[in-house]
Amino acid sequence: MNLLETKTVTFREIIGNGKKYSVPLYQRDYSWQEEQWEDLWLDIDGLKEKTDMHYLGSVVLKNESEKVFTIIDGQQRFITISIIILAALKIIQNFIDKNSERENNIQRKEILMNTFLGSKDAVSLTYASKLKLNAHNDDFYQSRLLQLNISAHLDGSCKLMLSCFNYYYDKMEKSEKFDTPQKLSHFIEEVIGEKILFIQINVEDEISAYTVFETLNARGMELTAADLLKNYLFSLVKSKIDIDNLSRQWDVIVNTVGVNHLPKFLRYYLNSYRPLIRTERLFKEIKEQITKQEEVFPLLEKMQKFADVYTAIAEYENDLWQNNSDKRNLIREISLYGAEQHKSLLLAAFFHLSENEFIKVLRII
């Protein structure tokens, strides 16, 4: 069966020839930080010899048509490399603004934009990107970064993207290695374009896409069970209205427990009503339970109820305990130990025992 196709490609090959890529609206926001930016910069800035190459791992792409792809895995790297190129183009734009070899530098900028980032619309004269990001990041990427209109007051993941841009801009702007448009152009064309390699994995359908996605995660990729679950649930939902509703419900759960605590919550949630599940089995367990679109929203409604209680059992001042001083005081005492192991038990006890029995469980703990 032709489930997938793999090949080794340069960044120029993967992004060129009129290809377009989109990050699913439901995929997580841009999340790389300075540690990852620095690691990547040290790797690519050190590519001096003609034979030097830098392997940036595998990217999983779902074929939508011959030249249109959905990025299942690899968006963080695609975005970061695009931002590096944009930072270099901003420096070339500085030379244009100073009328330094203006016509030549305008041509350089247009060639590099068209090759690696996108082409200019004939009507609006703004750039249409090769890369479309998720719901939270795309507006900033298209209207600010891609247009080299950098000034903005932001928060969250868009602020991270802006910080990424400023990080690479400062690296190149302060280095003699990049003090001319010619050197910057050579860096983009020859180093980023030709010396950065990926293993491109193309899949034909969503079943094989998520199988590969899951397998990569099991082999040590940075995706969590929560990331996998989110992508899987969205793959089951088809209509735009349902996708929007699912996105809102998912965001409510994330905001309740906190994005960094979501994988842990998922484990305690499942272990509160199932036999003990190891962390690496979380996604598979839910995937086996939820196989149809009509099962998605009941799952999220149940997760939301449990998320409210999960948050409350770590906060003795939570509104859930305000009408019962016994519960509030016992929750406070338990929290002094900083323990975690009791959370699945308390989730189960809260939903299945009487109020007096629940208080007895708190006392025993």
N, C-alpha and C positions, 0 to 999 in steps of 0.2 A: 504494500500500500504506500502511495506517495503522500505520507502524512506531513513530511517536512523536507526542506531543502536547505543545505548549509554550504557556505563558502566564505573564504577569507577575503575581505575587501578593505580598501583604504577609505578614509573619510570622504575623499573626492568621489570615489565610485559610489558610495552609499547615498550621497546627498545630491549627486549630479544628474544629468540627462532628464531634466524635467520632473523628477520624482518629488512627491509630496508626502508628508508624514503628519499624523495627528495623534495627540495624546488623548485617550478616552476622557470624557468630561469628568468621570468619577475617579480617575486615578489620583493618587496623592499629589500634593503640591511640591514645588521645588524645595529641596531640603538640604542640599549640600552646604557645608560651611567651610570656614577658612582652612581647617585641617585637610579636607579633600581638595580644595583649590590649590593649596601649597603642594600637596603630593603630586597632583597632575602637572603643575607648573615645573617642578623640579625634574619630572620625567621628560617633558617635551622640550624644555629649555636646554636639556643636556644632550639632545640629538644633534651631534655635530658632524659625524662622519656620514658619507653617502649611504653606507650600508646600515646605519642605525635605524631601528624601528621601535615603536612603542605599542604594545598590544593592550587594548582597552577592554578586553573581555568580549562576551557575546551579547548580541542584541536580538530580541525576539520580535518579529514583525508579522502581522497578519495581513495577507494580501487582500486588498479590497478591489483592486483592478491592476492592470499591468504596471502602472506608475503611481498608484495610491496605496499607502500602507497605514495601518494602525500600529503604534508602538506598544507592545505588550510589556516589554522590559528593555530599559536603556534610556528612558527619557532624561534622567539626571545628567548623563554624559552628553547626550545630544544638546541639551540646553546649555551646559557649561561650555562646550566647545564653540557653540554659536555665540555665546557672550564674549569669549576670548576674541573671536573674529570681529565682533562689533566694537570692542574696546580698541583694537588696532585700527579699525576704520574711523573711529572718532579722532584718533591722532592724525590720520591722513586728512580728515576734514579740517583739522586745525591748520594744516599747511595750506589747504585751499582757501580758508578764511583769511590767511595772511598773504594771499596772492603769490605764494611760492610755487612756481611751475604749475600754475592753476589748471590749465587745460589738461596737462599730462596726469595730474593727480585726480582730477574729476574722472578721467577715463579709467585710471587704476581702481578708484573706488567703485565705479559702476561694474567693471569686470568682476571684481571680487564679490560684490553684492550678488550679481546675477549667478555666479558660479556656486556660491556656498549658502546664500541666505534667502534670496527671493528676487523677483523682478518688479519693476516699477509699473504701476497701473497707468495706462495712457490717459485716462480721464482725470483721476484724482491726483496723479503724480506722487502717490505714496506707495511704499513697498508692500507687495503681497508676499507673504512668507512661504517658504517651503515647509515650515514647521508650525503647526497649530497646537497650542498647549491646552491645559485643562481649564475648567470654568473659572477658577480663581486667578490663574496666571496669564491667560491669553491676552486680555485687554492691555495689561501693562507691557507685555512683550511686543505686541503689534503696534500700539500707539506711542510707546515711549522708546523702548530699546531699539527696535528695528528702524525707527525714524531718527535715531541718535538724538532724541529729545530727552535728555537724561534727568533734568531737575524734577524732583517729585518728592512729596511727603507720603511715606508709605509705612505699613507695618506688615508683620507676618512674612509669608514666603516671597511676596513681591519685594519687600525690603531686603531679603536675602539675595534676590537676583540683582538688585541694584548694588548691594555690597560686593557681590561677585564681580560685576562690571568694574566698579571702582578699584577692586583689588588688582585685577589684571591690567587695567588702564595705568595704575601707578607703577606696576612692574615694568611695563614697556616704556612709559613716558620718561622714566628716570634712568633707563639703561642706554648706554652708547650702542649696544647691539641693535637698537631699534630707533636710531635718531634720524633716519631718513625714510621717506615713503617707499623707496626702493627696498630697503631692508625689511620693512614691515610687510610689503607685498611678497617678498621672497619667503618670509616666515610663514605667511598664510598659505601660499601656493605649494611650497616645497616641504615644509615641516608638518603643518596641520593637515594639508591636503594629501600628502603622499606618505608620511611616516607614521601616522596614527592608523592602526589596524584594528578591525573588528572581525569576529566570527559572526556572520549574518545568518540567522536562522529564520527562514520563511515558512509560515504555516498557512494552510489553506482554509481552516475552519476554526471555530471557537473551541471545539472539544480538544483538538490537538494543541491549540494555542495555550489553553490553561493547563494541559498535561505537561507541556514543556516548561511553562511558567512555574508550576509546582515543583517539577524535578530540579530546576535551577535553584529554587529556594532550599530544597533539601540538601543541595550540595554546597551550602554555605553562603549563598547570596544574601544581601542585606534585607530582603523582603521579609516581613513578619507574617504570622498567621492572620493577623488582622488585615494586612494589605491583600493577601490572597483571598480572604473571605469577601472583602469589599468588591474586588474585581469579579469574583465568581457570581455574587448576588446580582451585580449589574448586568452580567452576561445573560442572566435568566430573564431579565425584564426588558420588554420590547418597546412599549409606547413612550413617547416623549413625556406625557403626563406622569406615568408611573416612574420614569427615571427621575423626574424632578421631585416627586414625592419621596422616593427612596433616598435621594440625595439629602433632602431635608431631615428625614428620620435618622439617617446615618450621622449627620452633623450633630443632631441633638444628643445622640449617644456619646459621640466623641467629646462634645463639650461637657457632658455630665461627668465622665470618668477621667477626661484628659487624654490627649493623643498619645502621650508616652506611656500611659497606664492601660491602654486599650488591649494589648496582647495579654497582659496579666489578668485583666477583668474577664477576658474571653475564657481563660483557663478556669478561673474560679466559678464563673457562670455555668460552664459545662459540667464541672465536677460537683456542682450542687444538686444535679438531678441525674447524672450518669455515673457508671463505674469510673474509677480513677483513670484519667486521660493524661498521657505525657504531652509536654508542650509541642513536640514535633508531630503529634497526631491530631492536633486541634482542628486544623483546616479539613483534614480528611474526614473527621467525625461529622462535622457540620455538612460537608459536601454529600455524605452518604444520607443524611437526614433530609436535606433540602434539594429536591431535584426538579421542581416545577415552579413556574412563576407565582402561582397562587399560594405557595408555601412561604414566599419571601417576606411578605408584610406581617403575617402572624409571628414569624421569628423575630423581626425587628421590634414588634410591640412587646413581646416577652422580654427581649434584651433590654428594652428601655425600662420596664418595671424593675428588673433586676439591677440595672445600672443605678437607679435612684437609691435602692437599698444598699448596694455595694459602696456607694459614696458615703452614705449615712453611717455605716458601721465603722468608718474611720474618723467620723466627726461627731463628737458627743454634743456639740452645739447645733447640729443639724435640726431643721424644723420637724423632722420625723419623730424626734424624741422630746419635743418641747412640752407635751402634755403628760409626760410620765417621768418623774424624777428618778425612779428606780432604774429605768432603762438608761437614762442620760448618765447617771453616776456610774453604772456598771460599764457602759461603753467608754466613758472617760478612763476608768481604771484599766480596762483591757488595752486601750491605746497607749498607755504608759510603757508597755512592754515592747512596742514596735513590732509585734508578731504579725504574720500573714496567714499561717496555716489554718486558722479558725474560720476564714471568710466563707469558704464553701459551705461549711456546716451552718453558719449563721444565715446565709442566704436560704438554705433549705428550711431551717427552723422558722424563719420569719414567714414564709409562705405556706407552711404546712402545720404549724403548731398553734395552739391558742396563745393569747397574750401572756397568761401566767406561766405556761410551759416555756415560752420564749425567754421570759425573765429567769426561769430556773436554769436554762441553758447558759445564759450570760453569767449567772452566779458560778456555775460549775467551771466554766472557762476561766 
